Amino acid sequence: MKIETFALERWMTTYETKVAYDIAESGICPMTTAELLEILPPQERETALADLLALPLGYSEAPGSFELRSLLASTYQDTGPENILVTTGAIEANFLLLNVLLEPGDHVVAVEPAYQQLGAVARAIGCEVTPWRLRPETGFRYDLEELEGLVTPRTRLIVVNTPHNPTGAMLSDAELGRIYDLAVATGARLLCDEAYRWLEIPGGEALAAPIRDRGDAGISVGTLSKPFGLPGLRIGWMAAPADLVAVCWAMRDYVSLSPGKLNDALAVLALRHRDRLVDRTQGIVAQNLATAEAWFARHADVVAWTPPRGGLLALLRYALDIPSLELANRLAEEYSVMLAPGSAFGLEHTLRIGVGQAPAIFATGLERTAACLADLQAGGIGLRPDADLALASPMLVGGSPS
Ligand SMILES: Cc1ncc(COP(=O)(O)O)c(C=O)c1O
C-alpha cells in the first residue's frame, strides 16, 4: 500500500518532545501510573498495585482481555464482549476497519478537514473518496443536506468524527440518527470515530449517543487516549457486529497481534473508575476554557476562535500575514510553544489548539504565543488586508493535507 504522508503526525513528532508548552495536543494531559492508582479507593489501591506487579508479562488475550471487553461493551447498548476488539489505539481500529470494509473503486464519503487517517487510508486502498466539508464560513457546522447530495447508491461507507478534530464541531444525536438512516437506506455502513467521547464541554451540549447504539450499520471507534489522558497505554477499540469484529481480528493477527498485557490491566482500572477520570478531565477543560476566553478577548485584534462545542480541539484564527507552518515552526523553535499548523488540515491562517493541557502550561503557552505575535508585528509582519477575525474565514488551501 502506498499512502500519503500523515502531515500532522510528521510535524508533531518534530517538536512534541522538545517544546515546553505543547498546547496543540489533542488529548487531556497524561496521567502517571501513580495518579491512576490514586483515583482508586485506598483499600483497592494496594491490592491493585500488588496485582499489577505480580502480572506475568506474557501475551494477553488477543482481542483484549474478557474483562476489558466486557467493561467496554457495557458502555454501549445491546453489545457484548464479542462485539469489541481492543486495538492499538483508535488508529489501529480505524485502519483495520477501513481495510476490511473497503475495496479499490468503492465510493466513500468522509468528513474533511479531519484526522488525516480517515480519508487517507481509503484513498490508499484505491477508493473514490468524496469529502464532506466542514466549512469555516458556516462556523464548521455539519451540513446534512450537503451530505445527502454526496451519498450515492454506490457509497459503501460514510466516515464521520464527532466531536471533531480539528474544529470542535459536533453532530447532535438527531443529526447522527439522520446519517445512520441515510447509511441504512443506501446500504452503506457508518464509521463514527468517537475518539473524543466522554469529552462534553462543562456546562455545554450533551454528546450524541455512540453510533453502535443505533444498530449494526453503525461502527463506533473509541480510545482511552483523549478523554482520560492515557495515550501511552495505546488502548483503543471498535464496537461493531461480531462478524465484522472477527474479520478485523483476523487481519490484526498480521499487524499487532494483541494489546500489551500491562496496558490492558491499567485500562481495566481506568474504566472501572471512569467517572473519577471524567471529573479530572472536566476540571482541566473548564479552567483552560476560561483562560482561553480571557486571552482571546485580550488579543481580539490578532486572534479569534470558535470554542469547541465538544471534545478538546478548536482552530485559532490569526490575522497576521504569515503562513501557518512558518508561524507554528517559529512558535516551536523560538518560543517553545506547540500549536499545530492549520495547513496540515488544509486551512491556512489557523493553528489547532487543544484545551486539555495542564492549566499552568496552557496559560503560559498562550502568553508566549501572544509575545510571538507581538514580536512578529514589531518585526514588520502586518495584518492581512483580507483578514476578518469576526468571520470564521480561514483561507482554504486545497482539499487534502500535504
Ligand atoms: C479523530 C481521531 N481518531 C483517532 C485518533 C488516534 O488516537 P489513538 O490511536 O491514540 O487512540 C486521533 C488522535 O489524534 C484522533 O484525533
The ligand as an SDF file (V2000), in Angstrom:
LIG
                    3D

 16 16  0  0  0  0  0  0  0  0999 V2000
  -10.1760   11.6790   15.4280 C   0  0  0  0  0  0  0  0  0  0  0  0
   -9.0610   10.8030   15.9090 C   0  0  0  0  0  0  0  0  0  0  0  0
   -9.1430    9.4790   15.7290 N   0  0  0  0  0  0  0  0  0  0  0  0
   -8.1760    8.6480   16.1370 C   0  0  0  0  0  0  0  0  0  0  0  0
   -7.0470    9.1320   16.7480 C   0  0  0  0  0  0  0  0  0  0  0  0
   -5.9970    8.1450   17.2040 C   0  0  0  0  0  0  0  0  0  0  0  0
   -5.9650    8.0800   18.5990 O   0  0  0  0  0  0  0  0  0  0  0  0
   -5.2670    6.8680   19.3820 P   0  0  0  0  0  0  0  0  0  0  0  0
   -4.6740    5.9730   18.3800 O   0  0  0  0  0  0  0  0  0  0  0  0
   -4.2730    7.4790   20.2920 O   0  0  0  0  0  0  0  0  0  0  0  0
   -6.3670    6.2030   20.1350 O   0  0  0  0  0  0  0  0  0  0  0  0
   -6.8950   10.5020   16.9390 C   0  0  0  0  0  0  0  0  0  0  0  0
   -5.6710   11.0580   17.5390 C   0  0  0  0  0  0  0  0  0  0  0  0
   -5.3880   12.2250   17.4650 O   0  0  0  0  0  0  0  0  0  0  0  0
   -7.9390   11.3590   16.5200 C   0  0  0  0  0  0  0  0  0  0  0  0
   -7.8720   12.6800   16.7040 O   0  0  0  0  0  0  0  0  0  0  0  0
  1  2  1  0
  2  3  1  0
  2 15  2  0
  3  4  2  0
  4  5  1  0
  5  6  1  0
  5 12  2  0
  6  7  1  0
  7  8  1  0
  8  9  2  0
  8 10  1  0
  8 11  1  0
 12 13  1  0
 12 15  1  0
 13 14  2  0
 15 16  1  0
M  END
$$$$
